[in-house]
């Protein structure tokens, strides 16, 4: 048995499993959308991150990377178990055709596995659905979890697609909106620091200078004081 897996999100730059072959290419009639929640990697249940999933869209193409795993049942099982743990927010596996040449009518591969999610908020707890660009940008700019922050995810995706020479206008637009939010947040933090400043008002109870000892001197004074009390 040999299987091929198509990556369109973090798998493009970080597959994380042992594979035997990699190709750059695309699938048809799908586009990326940031409509899926992540609550255990780059977000939390209280403040979920937004991650990438696929949405059916006639005539669209989605570029990414496909990986081949061969070498026996154990190796393939290990790779699939890893992927299922990692892609746990995705509730479906879809079989697609994979193309390498633009305007090609013939796929390079058929039966390629891709992790997808059901666009149903009732039956899929991870599905957030679409939102205005600015709202998504604020969520991505401020969410973080055990594996890092949400904004790093979209910036890495933007770079990964640039590196394979197939940028996604949707990703670029959303990443730029996140940058705007970070500028606003950063300006707010700086303004808060300026308003807080540093206080030069002495404490009311401070009537005499306080002597600060280095650690060895402070320890010696403490020992001497203890001996005086014992005597």
C-alpha positions in Angstrom: 0.0 0.0 0.0 1.2 3.5 -0.9 -0.6 6.7 0.0 -0.3 10.3 -1.0 -1.3 13.2 1.3 -1.9 16.8 0.1 -0.9 19.6 2.4 -2.3 23.1 1.9 -1.7 24.6 5.4 1.2 24.0 7.8 2.0 20.7 6.1 3.4 22.7 3.2 6.4 24.0 5.4 6.3 21.5 8.2 5.2 18.0 7.3 6.5 16.5 10.6 6.5 12.9 9.4 8.8 10.6 7.4 7.9 10.6 3.7 9.5 9.2 0.5 8.6 11.8 -2.1 7.3 15.4 -2.3 5.9 17.3 -5.2 4.5 20.9 -5.5 1.2 21.2 -7.3 -2.5 22.0 -6.9 -6.0 20.6 -6.6 -9.0 21.9 -8.4 -12.3 23.3 -7.3 -11.1 24.1 -3.7 -9.9 27.3 -2.1 -8.4 28.1 1.3 -10.5 29.7 4.0 -9.7 30.6 7.6 -12.9 29.1 9.0 -11.7 26.4 11.3 -11.0 26.7 15.1 -7.9 25.5 16.7 -8.2 25.2 20.5 -5.2 23.1 21.5 -2.2 24.2 19.3 -2.3 28.0 18.6 -5.5 28.8 20.5 -7.5 27.8 23.5 -11.2 26.9 24.1 -11.7 30.4 25.5 -9.9 32.2 22.6 -9.7 29.8 19.6 -7.3 30.4 16.8 -8.3 30.5 13.2 -6.7 28.0 10.9 -7.0 27.0 7.3 -9.4 24.6 5.8 -10.8 24.0 2.3 -14.0 25.2 0.8 -15.5 23.9 -2.4 -15.3 26.6 -5.1 -15.9 25.7 -8.7 -13.0 26.8 -11.0 -10.7 27.6 -8.1 -7.3 26.0 -7.6 -5.3 25.5 -4.4 -1.6 25.1 -4.5 0.3 23.1 -1.9 2.6 20.1 -1.5 1.8 16.4 -1.8 3.8 13.7 0.1 4.2 10.1 -0.7 4.6 7.5 2.1 5.6 4.0 1.0 7.7 1.3 2.6 5.3 -1.1 4.3 2.2 -1.1 6.5 4.0 -0.1 9.7 5.6 3.0 8.2 2.3 4.0 6.6 0.3 3.4 9.7 2.7 5.5 11.8 2.5 8.4 9.4 -1.3 8.3 9.2 -1.7 8.1 13.0 0.6 11.1 13.4 -1.5 13.0 10.8 -4.8 12.1 12.4 -3.6 13.4 15.8 -2.2 16.6 14.3 -5.2 17.3 12.1 -7.7 16.4 14.7 -9.9 19.5 14.0 -10.6 18.1 10.5 -13.5 15.7 10.6 -13.2 14.4 7.0 -10.7 12.9 4.6 -11.5 13.6 0.9 -9.9 11.9 -2.2 -8.8 14.4 -4.8 -6.9 14.6 -8.1 -3.5 16.3 -7.9 -2.0 18.4 -10.8 1.5 19.7 -11.3 1.2 21.5 -14.6 -0.9 24.6 -15.0 -3.8 24.3 -17.4 -3.4 20.5 -17.4 -6.5 18.4 -18.0 -4.8 15.2 -16.8 -3.9 14.8 -13.1 -0.5 13.7 -12.1 -2.0 11.6 -9.3 -5.5 10.4 -8.4 -6.9 9.3 -5.0 -4.8 11.7 -3.0 -5.9 12.2 0.6 -6.7 15.6 1.9 -8.0 16.5 5.3 -11.1 18.7 5.1 -13.8 19.9 7.5 -17.6 19.8 7.3 -18.9 23.4 7.0 -21.6 22.9 9.6 -21.5 24.7 13.0 -24.1 22.2 14.5 -22.3 19.0 13.6 -18.7 20.2 13.5 -17.7 21.9 16.7 -14.5 23.2 15.2 -16.2 25.0 12.3 -16.3 28.8 12.9 -17.6 29.8 9.5 -16.7 33.0 7.6 -16.3 36.4 9.3 -15.4 39.9 8.1 -11.7 40.3 7.3 -11.0 42.7 10.1 -12.7 40.5 12.7 -10.7 37.5 11.6 -7.5 39.6 11.7 -8.1 40.6 15.3 -8.7 37.0 16.3 -5.6 35.8 14.5 -3.4 38.6 15.9 -4.4 38.0 19.5 -4.9 34.2 19.8 -2.2 32.0 21.2 -1.8 28.5 22.6 0.6 25.8 23.7 2.3 25.6 20.3 2.6 29.3 19.6 0.6 32.2 18.5 -2.0 32.3 15.7 -0.3 35.2 13.7 2.9 33.1 13.3 0.8 30.5 11.5 -0.5 32.8 8.8 2.8 34.6 8.3 4.6 31.2 7.9 1.9 30.2 5.4 2.3 33.4 3.5 6.1 32.8 3.3 5.7 29.1 2.4 3.5 29.9 -0.6 5.9 32.6 -1.7 8.7 30.1 -1.5 7.0 27.6 -3.8 6.2 30.6 -6.1 2.4 30.3 -5.8 1.2 33.1 -3.5 -2.5 33.1 -2.5 -4.1 36.6 -2.7 -6.5 35.7 0.1 -3.7 34.8 2.5 -1.7 37.9 1.6 -4.7 40.1 2.2 -5.5 38.5 5.5 -1.8 38.6 6.6 -1.6 42.3 5.8 -4.8 42.9 7.8 -3.2 41.1 10.8 -0.1 43.4 10.5 -2.4 46.4 10.7 -3.9 45.0 13.9 -0.5 44.4 15.4 0.5 48.0 14.6 -2.6 49.2 16.5 -2.0 46.9 19.4 1.7 47.8 19.6 0.9 51.5 19.5 -1.6 51.0 22.3 0.9 49.2 24.5 3.5 51.9 23.9 1.0 54.6 24.7 0.1 52.8 27.9 3.7 52.6 28.9 4.1 56.3 28.3 1.1 57.1 30.4 2.2 54.8 33.3 5.8 56.0 33.2 8.0 55.5 36.2 7.1 57.0 39.5 9.6 59.3 41.3 7.4 59.8 44.4 9.0 58.4 47.6 7.1 56.0 49.8 5.4 57.7 52.7 6.9 55.1 55.2 10.4 55.6 53.9 12.1 57.9 56.4 15.7 56.8 55.9 17.8 55.4 53.1 17.5 51.6 52.7 20.8 49.8 52.5 20.8 47.0 50.0 23.3 44.2 50.6 24.9 41.9 48.0 24.0 38.3 48.7 27.2 37.3 50.6 27.1 40.5 52.8 23.4 40.0 53.5 23.9 36.4 54.5 26.8 37.5 56.9 24.6 40.1 58.5 21.8 37.6 59.0 24.2 35.1 60.6 25.5 37.7 62.9 22.1 38.8 64.0 21.1 35.2 64.8 24.2 34.8 66.9 23.4 37.9 68.9 19.9 36.7 69.6 21.3 33.3 70.8 23.7 35.1 73.1 
